[in-house]
Structures are given as C-alpha cells and as structure tokens.
Amino acid sequence: MAFVLSLLMALVLVSCGPAGSLGCDLSQNHVLVGRKTLRLLGQMRRLSPRFCLKDRMDFTFPQEMVEGGQLQEAQAISVLHEMLQQSFNLFHTERSSAAWDTTLLEQLRTGLHQQLDDLDACLGQVMGEEDSALSRMGPTLAVKRYFQGIHVYLQEKKYSDCAWEIVRLEIMRSFSSSTSLQERLGMMHGDQNSP
C-alpha cells in the first residue's frame, strides 16, 4: 500500500512540478486527494483476494509502453490522464454502484473527478492540437485497450463480487506500474526550473 501511495504522490509531482512549471494552478489539496483516492481503493475491499483465486486474470498492463523512456512529456501526461479517466469511467457505472459501499464509491468518484479536473488544465496547456492525435495512438491507445479488456472481463464474469475485487486490485497495480513514468516527468519539471 505504501508503494501505491508513493505512486499517487508521483502523479501529483507530474501535475504540479516545482513552482508549477506547467503553469497549472493545482492546490496543495491535490496531494491530499491523491492519497485519499488510494486509501479509498484499499478500504473498498469486500472479499479476501484468496477467495477469488479462480477469477484471477492477467490484464497485461502496457507497462513497457507506459514506462518507456521514449515518451515525450505530452504523451506521458496523456497516458496518466487516460488512466484516471478510464478508472473514473469504470467506477462510475451502474454495475459498480451495486458492487461497492456507496459512500466509499462516491468518495472515490469525487476524488478521481477532482484529479481529472486538475490534470485537464495541464493536458490542455501541454498538448493543444496534439491531443486528438496522441489519444488515438501509442501508449494512450494501449491504456484504452487495457481498460477495454477489464470491461470485457467484468462482462464475462457477470460483474460478480470476485470479478470486481480482482479489478479493484488491478487498478491499484496499474497505478503502481506507472510510477517510473511519473517520477521521470517530475524530474523533467525539476530540470525546467533549475537555473
């Protein structure tokens, strides 16, 4: 869980950068929202993962593409935004409402929405016209396909409690897998502000 918390902290660094190097107007509250989002995902556990071993699935998170050193800043921000957007969409379905404690789920949705709003400002500033092209290719497309696989899995498992538990764990893992990308972006922003 500590590793996942460090991941969201890195996401905040990507979004803010030292002295707001992207020109994004992110508040200190953004850091707290990221931490709370991870805590909520942890608190949402309803079943022991051991109970759901038969439902395990390798969703093949596109780790190499997401962590690849070739990603430009705009691509990296696009990938992170896509991960947040897809996670928000996943937990904003009618089926997810039936699977989780409604109070925790609503808090998770609110946190993800706030993070998306904060990151939207950065995305718009960094990407401009590149946005539509980048969202249809490469790493961002790989993230979309990854989440499509999760949706198909849930349908095939008829949105069972175990299927949702496996997906909850997978979302936490996917956030963890993007740590090096986020750290690299944080370092880019640090370099931009160095004399």
N, C-alpha and C positions, 0 to 999 in steps of 0.2 A: 504494500500500500504506500510505503514511503517513496518508492520508485515512481509510482503513478503521481504522487503529489509533486515530486520534482519535475515531472513531465509538464504538468499544468503551469508550474512556475516558469518553465522554459517558454511555454506558449505566451505567457504574459510578457516575458522579455522580448519575444519576437514582435508582439503587438506594440509594445511601448518603446523599447530600445532606450538607451540612456538619453536623458533630456528630450525624449520624444522625437528621436531622429527621423521618424517617418512623417512627422508633422501631425500625428494622430493625437487627439485630445482624449487620452484614456486616464481615468481617475485611478487612485490607489485602490478603490473599491474593486477594480477589475481583478487584482491579485486575489482578494478575498473570495470573489465569485468563483474563480477557478478552483481554489481549494475546496470550497463548499460543494462544487459540482462533483468532485472526486469522492468526497465524503458521502454524498447522497447516493452515488452509484454503489458504494460499499454497503451502505445501510439498506439498500433496496433488496439485498439478498433475502430470498424466502425459502430456499432449499439448499441443502448441502450439495456442493458440486459432486460429491461422491455418489449421491443418489442418482445423478444424471449421467453417469459414465457412458451408458449405452447411447446417449444422444450427442456425445462429443462430435465435433466436426472441425476439420481444418479449412478455415475460410480463405486461407492463403492471402494474408495481408501483403500488399505490394511493398514490402519493406525495402528491397533494393532500390526501387524507383523513388520511394519517399526519402530514403536516407542518402541517395546518390549525391556525390559531390558536384555533379554537373548542373544541378538545379539552380536556376537564377532566382534572385530574390522574389520577383513577381510570381514565378512558378511555385516557390515554396509557400508563399502566403496564400496562393490559390489552393494548394493542397490542404493546408491547415484549415482554411475556410470551408472547403468541401467536406472535410472530416466533421467539423462542427455542424454544418448544415445537414448532412446525412444523419448524424446522430440525433439532431433535433427532430428531423422528419420521422425517424424510426420510433422515437418515444412520444411522438405526437399523433399516433394513430389510435383509432377506436379500440383496436385489439390490445394495444399496450395499456390502455386505461383499465381493461379487465384483468390484466396480469399483475399490476403493481398497486401498492398502497397509494391512494390518490393524493394524499398530502405530500408524500415524498416525490411522487411523479410530477406534480405541479411545480414543486420547488426546483426539480431538475430541469424541467422545461423552461422555467423562468431564467435559471442560470445560463443555460445554453443559449437562449434568446439574447440575453444581455451580452454574452461573449461575442455572438454573431454581430450584434449591432456595433460593438466596439471595433471588431475586426473589419466590418464593412467599410468603415471610414478609411482604414489603411489600404484595403484592397482597391478601393476606388482611386486613391491617390497614386498608388504604385502601378496599377495596371492600365487604366484608361481604356483605349481601344483594344489592347491586347487581351482583355478579359474574355471575350467570347471565343477567341481562337484558342487560348490556353485551356479553357474549360472543356474543350472538345478533343484534347489530345494529351498524350503522355501521362505523366503522373496523376494529374487531376482525373483523367478518364479512368485510370487504373483504380483510383479510390472509388469512383462511381460504380465500377463493375464489382468491386469488393462488396460494397453495400447492397448491390443487386443480389449477389449471392446470399447475403444474410436474409434478405426479404424472401427469396425463394425457399431457403431452409425453413424459415418460420411457417410459410405456407404448407410445405411438405409435412411438417411436424404438427400441423393443425393448431399452431400457436399454443402448444402445450406449456405448462409451467416449466418443465425441464428445458424446453427449447428457449424460452425467454431467459432462463438462468444462464444457459450456455452463451446466449447473445450478450447478456449483461457483462459476463466475464470477458468475452471477445472485445467488446467496446473498450473496456478498461485496458486490455492488452494492446489494442490498436493505438490508443493514446500513448501508451508506454513506448511503442515501437517508433514513434515519430520524434523521440527525444533528441537524437543527434541532429536531425534537421533543424529543430527549434534552437538548439544550442548554437549551431552554425550561424543561423540568422541573427541570434543575439550578439554573436561576435562581430558579424558584419556591421551591425548598428553601432557597436562599441568603436570599431575602427573609423567609422564615418565621423565620429565626434572627437577623435584624437587629434591633437594639434600637429 
